[in-house]
Amino acid sequence: MVFPIQVPGGPEVLVIALLVLVPLAVVVGIAYLLVRLSRGGSDAREHTELARRVDDLERRVTALEETLESERATGESETN
């Protein structure tokens, strides 16, 4: 006697998916954390570089503002 192959239904598929996905998610999460922790130095370097760039841009903005103010003052004294 030949028995037909039975395909699992909704609840069975859900249980099978959870049995596969939960351990997979744990492994991926641990791998992500390990990679993130091993690259900790690069984040500090990026932060230092960005802080340096912000300081440089702030100095440039201040210099441009001073130039603009001096040009306005020169323009006002010439018109008066």
N, CA, C and O atoms as a GROMACS GRO file, in nm:
protein
  320
    1MET      N    1   0.083  -0.117   0.000
    1MET     CA    2   0.000   0.000   0.000
    1MET      C    3   0.089   0.125   0.000
    1MET      O    4   0.185   0.135   0.076
    2VAL      N    5   0.055   0.221  -0.088
    2VAL     CA    6   0.132   0.342  -0.104
    2VAL      C    7   0.062   0.456  -0.031
    2VAL      O    8  -0.057   0.481  -0.051
    3PHE      N    9   0.138   0.524   0.053
    3PHE     CA   10   0.082   0.639   0.125
    3PHE      C   11   0.122   0.768   0.053
    3PHE      O   12   0.238   0.784   0.016
    4PRO      N   13   0.030   0.859   0.035
    4PRO     CA   14   0.065   0.987  -0.030
    4PRO      C   15   0.153   1.071   0.062
    4PRO      O   16   0.142   1.066   0.185
    5ILE      N   17   0.239   1.148   0.000
    5ILE     CA   18   0.326   1.237   0.077
    5ILE      C   19   0.241   1.351   0.130
    5ILE      O   20   0.169   1.417   0.055
    6GLN      N   21   0.251   1.374   0.260
    6GLN     CA   22   0.173   1.482   0.319
    6GLN      C   23   0.258   1.607   0.333
    6GLN      O   24   0.372   1.602   0.380
    7VAL      N   25   0.202   1.718   0.291
    7VAL     CA   26   0.269   1.847   0.301
    7VAL      C   27   0.221   1.913   0.429
    7VAL      O   28   0.101   1.915   0.456
    8PRO      N   29   0.314   1.968   0.509
    8PRO     CA   30   0.271   2.031   0.635
    8PRO      C   31   0.183   2.154   0.608
    8PRO      O   32   0.202   2.226   0.510
    9GLY      N   33   0.087   2.175   0.698
    9GLY     CA   34  -0.003   2.288   0.685
    9GLY      C   35   0.051   2.411   0.757
    9GLY      O   36   0.169   2.417   0.792
   10GLY      N   37  -0.036   2.509   0.779
   10GLY     CA   38   0.002   2.638   0.837
   10GLY      C   39   0.074   2.630   0.971
   10GLY      O   40   0.186   2.680   0.983
   11PRO      N   41   0.012   2.569   1.073
   11PRO     CA   42   0.078   2.565   1.205
   11PRO      C   43   0.211   2.489   1.202
   11PRO      O   44   0.307   2.528   1.268
   12GLU      N   45   0.215   2.381   1.126
   12GLU     CA   46   0.339   2.304   1.119
   12GLU      C   47   0.450   2.384   1.052
   12GLU      O   48   0.565   2.380   1.094
   13VAL      N   49   0.415   2.457   0.947
   13VAL     CA   50   0.515   2.540   0.878
   13VAL      C   51   0.565   2.648   0.970
   13VAL      O   52   0.684   2.680   0.970
   14LEU      N   53   0.475   2.707   1.050
   14LEU     CA   54   0.514   2.811   1.143
   14LEU      C   55   0.611   2.757   1.247
   14LEU      O   56   0.712   2.822   1.277
   15VAL      N   57   0.584   2.641   1.301
   15VAL     CA   58   0.673   2.580   1.400
   15VAL      C   59   0.808   2.548   1.338
   15VAL      O   60   0.911   2.575   1.400
   16ILE      N   61   0.809   2.494   1.219
   16ILE     CA   62   0.935   2.462   1.152
   16ILE      C   63   1.014   2.590   1.125
   16ILE      O   64   1.135   2.593   1.145
   17ALA      N   65   0.946   2.695   1.081
   17ALA     CA   66   1.012   2.823   1.054
   17ALA      C   67   1.073   2.879   1.182
   17ALA      O   68   1.187   2.926   1.181
   18LEU      N   69   0.999   2.874   1.291
   18LEU     CA   70   1.052   2.925   1.418
   18LEU      C   71   1.171   2.843   1.466
   18LEU      O   72   1.267   2.899   1.519
   19LEU      N   73   1.167   2.714   1.447
   19LEU     CA   74   1.278   2.630   1.489
   19LEU      C   75   1.404   2.658   1.408
   19LEU      O   76   1.515   2.636   1.457
   20VAL      N   77   1.388   2.707   1.287
   20VAL     CA   78   1.504   2.739   1.204
   20VAL      C   79   1.544   2.885   1.223
   20VAL      O   80   1.662   2.916   1.235
   21LEU      N   81   1.447   2.975   1.226
   21LEU     CA   82   1.477   3.118   1.228
   21LEU      C   83   1.530   3.168   1.362
   21LEU      O   84   1.618   3.255   1.364
   22VAL      N   85   1.478   3.117   1.473
   22VAL     CA   86   1.524   3.166   1.603
   22VAL      C   87   1.672   3.135   1.625
   22VAL      O   88   1.746   3.227   1.659
   23PRO      N   89   1.718   3.013   1.607
   23PRO     CA   90   1.862   2.990   1.623
   23PRO      C   91   1.946   3.067   1.520
   23PRO      O   92   2.056   3.114   1.552
   24LEU      N   93   1.895   3.080   1.400
   24LEU     CA   94   1.967   3.156   1.298
   24LEU      C   95   1.979   3.302   1.339
   24LEU      O   96   2.086   3.362   1.322
   25ALA      N   97   1.873   3.360   1.393
   25ALA     CA   98   1.877   3.500   1.439
   25ALA      C   99   1.976   3.517   1.553
   25ALA      O  100   2.046   3.618   1.559
   26VAL      N  101   1.983   3.420   1.642
   26VAL     CA  102   2.079   3.427   1.754
   26VAL      C  103   2.222   3.423   1.700
   26VAL      O  104   2.306   3.502   1.744
   27VAL      N  105   2.250   3.335   1.609
   27VAL     CA  106   2.385   3.324   1.552
   27VAL      C  107   2.422   3.452   1.478
   27VAL      O  108   2.534   3.502   1.493
   28VAL      N  109   2.331   3.504   1.399
   28VAL     CA  110   2.359   3.627   1.324
   28VAL      C  111   2.379   3.744   1.420
   28VAL      O  112   2.468   3.826   1.398
   29GLY      N  113   2.299   3.752   1.525
   29GLY     CA  114   2.314   3.859   1.624
   29GLY      C  115   2.448   3.854   1.694
   29GLY      O  116   2.512   3.957   1.713
   30ILE      N  117   2.492   3.736   1.733
   30ILE     CA  118   2.622   3.722   1.798
   30ILE      C  119   2.734   3.758   1.702
   30ILE      O  120   2.829   3.826   1.740
   31ALA      N  121   2.724   3.715   1.578
   31ALA     CA  122   2.826   3.748   1.478
   31ALA      C  123   2.832   3.899   1.456
   31ALA      O  124   2.940   3.956   1.445
   32TYR      N  125   2.715   3.963   1.449
   32TYR     CA  126   2.711   4.109   1.431
   32TYR      C  127   2.780   4.180   1.547
   32TYR      O  128   2.859   4.272   1.526
   33LEU      N  129   2.750   4.137   1.669
   33LEU     CA  130   2.811   4.200   1.786
   33LEU      C  131   2.963   4.180   1.788
   33LEU      O  132   3.037   4.273   1.821
   34LEU      N  133   3.008   4.060   1.753
   34LEU     CA  134   3.152   4.035   1.751
   34LEU      C  135   3.223   4.121   1.646
   34LEU      O  136   3.330   4.175   1.672
   35VAL      N  137   3.163   4.134   1.529
   35VAL     CA  138   3.223   4.218   1.425
   35VAL      C  139   3.223   4.364   1.470
   35VAL      O  140   3.322   4.434   1.450
   36ARG      N  141   3.114   4.408   1.530
   36ARG     CA  142   3.104   4.547   1.575
   36ARG      C  143   3.208   4.576   1.684
   36ARG      O  144   3.271   4.682   1.683
   37LEU      N  145   3.224   4.483   1.776
   37LEU     CA  146   3.322   4.504   1.883
   37LEU      C  147   3.465   4.501   1.830
   37LEU      O  148   3.552   4.574   1.878
   38SER      N  149   3.491   4.416   1.730
   38SER     CA  150   3.627   4.407   1.677
   38SER      C  151   3.664   4.532   1.598
   38SER      O  152   3.783   4.561   1.581
   39ARG      N  153   3.565   4.606   1.548
   39ARG     CA  154   3.592   4.728   1.472
   39ARG      C  155   3.576   4.853   1.558
   39ARG      O  156   3.559   4.962   1.504
   40GLY      N  157   3.581   4.840   1.688
   40GLY     CA  158   3.560   4.952   1.778
   40GLY      C  159   3.659   5.066   1.756
   40GLY      O  160   3.622   5.182   1.771
   41GLY      N  161   3.783   5.035   1.721
   41GLY     CA  162   3.883   5.138   1.700
   41GLY      C  163   3.852   5.226   1.580
   41GLY      O  164   3.883   5.345   1.582
   42SER      N  165   3.793   5.170   1.477
   42SER     CA  166   3.764   5.250   1.358
   42SER      C  167   3.657   5.354   1.388
   42SER      O  168   3.661   5.464   1.332
   43ASP      N  169   3.562   5.322   1.476
   43ASP     CA  170   3.461   5.421   1.513
   43ASP      C  171   3.525   5.538   1.586
   43ASP      O  172   3.488   5.653   1.563
   44ALA      N  173   3.620   5.509   1.672
   44ALA     CA  174   3.689   5.616   1.745
   44ALA      C  175   3.768   5.703   1.648
   44ALA      O  176   3.770   5.826   1.661
   45ARG      N  177   3.834   5.641   1.551
   45ARG     CA  178   3.909   5.719   1.451
   45ARG      C  179   3.816   5.805   1.367
   45ARG      O  180   3.846   5.922   1.339
   46GLU      N  181   3.702   5.748   1.327
   46GLU     CA  182   3.606   5.825   1.248
   46GLU      C  183   3.553   5.942   1.330
   46GLU      O  184   3.536   6.052   1.277
   47HIS      N  185   3.527   5.919   1.457
   47HIS     CA  186   3.477   6.027   1.544
   47HIS      C  187   3.581   6.137   1.556
   47HIS      O  188   3.547   6.256   1.549
   48THR      N  189   3.706   6.101   1.573
   48THR     CA  190   3.813   6.201   1.583
   48THR      C  191   3.826   6.280   1.454
   48THR      O  192   3.841   6.402   1.456
   49GLU      N  193   3.819   6.211   1.342
   49GLU     CA  194   3.830   6.278   1.212
   49GLU      C  195   3.712   6.374   1.190
   49GLU      O  196   3.731   6.486   1.144
   50LEU      N  197   3.592   6.330   1.224
   50LEU     CA  198   3.476   6.416   1.208
   50LEU      C  199   3.482   6.536   1.301
   50LEU      O  200   3.443   6.647   1.262
   51ALA      N  201   3.529   6.517   1.423
   51ALA     CA  202   3.543   6.629   1.516
   51ALA      C  203   3.644   6.730   1.462
   51ALA      O  204   3.624   6.851   1.475
   52ARG      N  205   3.754   6.681   1.402
   52ARG     CA  206   3.853   6.770   1.344
   52ARG      C  207   3.794   6.849   1.228
   52ARG      O  208   3.819   6.969   1.214
   53ARG      N  209   3.716   6.782   1.145
   53ARG     CA  210   3.653   6.851   1.032
   53ARG      C  211   3.553   6.956   1.078
   53ARG      O  212   3.544   7.064   1.020
   54VAL      N  213   3.476   6.923   1.182
   54VAL     CA  214   3.380   7.021   1.235
   54VAL      C  215   3.454   7.143   1.288
   54VAL      O  216   3.412   7.256   1.263
   55ASP      N  217   3.563   7.122   1.362
   55ASP     CA  218   3.641   7.235   1.412
   55ASP      C  219   3.694   7.321   1.297
   55ASP      O  220   3.689   7.444   1.304
   56ASP      N  221   3.743   7.255   1.193
   56ASP     CA  222   3.794   7.328   1.077
   56ASP      C  223   3.684   7.409   1.010
   56ASP      O  224   3.705   7.525   0.975
   57LEU      N  225   3.567   7.349   0.993
   57LEU     CA  226   3.455   7.420   0.930
   57LEU      C  227   3.406   7.536   1.017
   57LEU      O  228   3.369   7.641   0.965
   58GLU      N  229   3.407   7.518   1.148
   58GLU     CA  230   3.367   7.627   1.237
   58GLU      C  231   3.464   7.744   1.225
   58GLU      O  232   3.422   7.860   1.224
   59ARG      N  233   3.593   7.716   1.216
   59ARG     CA  234   3.692   7.823   1.198
   59ARG      C  235   3.670   7.895   1.065
   59ARG      O  236   3.679   8.018   1.058
   60ARG      N  237   3.641   7.818   0.960
   60ARG     CA  238   3.617   7.881   0.829
   60ARG      C  239   3.492   7.968   0.831
   60ARG      O  240   3.491   8.076   0.773
   61VAL      N  241   3.386   7.921   0.896
   61VAL     CA  242   3.264   8.000   0.906
   61VAL      C  243   3.289   8.128   0.983
   61VAL      O  244   3.243   8.235   0.943
   62THR      N  245   3.363   8.119   1.093
   62THR     CA  246   3.394   8.238   1.171
   62THR      C  247   3.474   8.337   1.088
   62THR      O  248   3.446   8.457   1.091
   63ALA      N  249   3.572   8.288   1.014
   63ALA     CA  250   3.653   8.378   0.930
   63ALA      C  251   3.567   8.443   0.822
   63ALA      O  252   3.583   8.562   0.795
   64LEU      N  253   3.477   8.367   0.761
   64LEU     CA  254   3.390   8.424   0.659
   64LEU      C  255   3.293   8.526   0.718
   64LEU      O  256   3.266   8.628   0.656
   65GLU      N  257   3.242   8.499   0.837
   65GLU     CA  258   3.152   8.594   0.903
   65GLU      C  259   3.226   8.724   0.934
   65GLU      O  260   3.172   8.833   0.915
   66GLU      N  261   3.350   8.712   0.982
   66GLU     CA  262   3.429   8.832   1.012
   66GLU      C  263   3.457   8.912   0.886
   66GLU      O  264   3.451   9.035   0.886
   67THR      N  265   3.488   8.841   0.776
   67THR     CA  266   3.512   8.909   0.649
   67THR      C  267   3.386   8.980   0.602
   67THR      O  268   3.393   9.094   0.556
   68LEU      N  269   3.272   8.914   0.614
   68LEU     CA  270   3.146   8.974   0.572
   68LEU      C  271   3.112   9.096   0.657
   68LEU      O  272   3.067   9.198   0.604
   69GLU      N  273   3.133   9.087   0.786
   69GLU     CA  274   3.108   9.201   0.874
   69GLU      C  275   3.199   9.318   0.841
   69GLU      O  276   3.155   9.433   0.840
   70SER      N  277   3.326   9.289   0.814
   70SER     CA  278   3.418   9.398   0.782
   70SER      C  279   3.383   9.461   0.647
   70SER      O  280   3.396   9.582   0.630
   71GLU      N  281   3.337   9.379   0.550
   71GLU     CA  282   3.295   9.434   0.422
   71GLU      C  283   3.170   9.520   0.438
   71GLU      O  284   3.158   9.624   0.373
   72ARG      N  285   3.077   9.476   0.522
   72ARG     CA  286   2.956   9.555   0.548
   72ARG      C  287   2.993   9.687   0.614
   72ARG      O  288   2.940   9.792   0.578
   73ALA      N  289   3.084   9.682   0.712
   73ALA     CA  290   3.125   9.804   0.782
   73ALA      C  291   3.195   9.898   0.685
   73ALA      O  292   3.174  10.019   0.692
   74THR      N  293   3.277   9.844   0.596
   74THR     CA  294   3.346   9.928   0.497
   74THR      C  295   3.245   9.987   0.399
   74THR      O  296   3.257  10.104   0.362
   75GLY      N  297   3.148   9.911   0.358
   75GLY     CA  298   3.045   9.958   0.266
   75GLY      C  299   2.957  10.066   0.330
   75GLY      O  300   2.919  10.162   0.263
   76GLU      N  301   2.925  10.049   0.458
   76GLU     CA  302   2.843  10.148   0.526
   76GLU      C  303   2.917  10.278   0.546
   76GLU      O  304   2.858  10.385   0.536
   77SER      N  305   3.048  10.271   0.575
   77SER     CA  306   3.124  10.394   0.598
   77SER      C  307   3.145  10.467   0.465
   77SER      O  308   3.155  10.590   0.464
   78GLU      N  309   3.151  10.394   0.355
   78GLU     CA  310   3.168  10.460   0.225
   78GLU      C  311   3.039  10.528   0.181
   78GLU      O  312   3.045  10.631   0.114
   79THR      N  313   2.923  10.474   0.216
   79THR     CA  314   2.797  10.533   0.174
   79THR      C  315   2.758  10.651   0.261
   79THR      O  316   2.678  10.733   0.218
   80ASN      N  317   2.812  10.663   0.382
   80ASN     CA  318   2.780  10.775   0.472
   80ASN      C  319   2.868  10.888   0.451
   80ASN      O  320   2.855  10.991   0.518
   0.00000   0.00000   0.00000
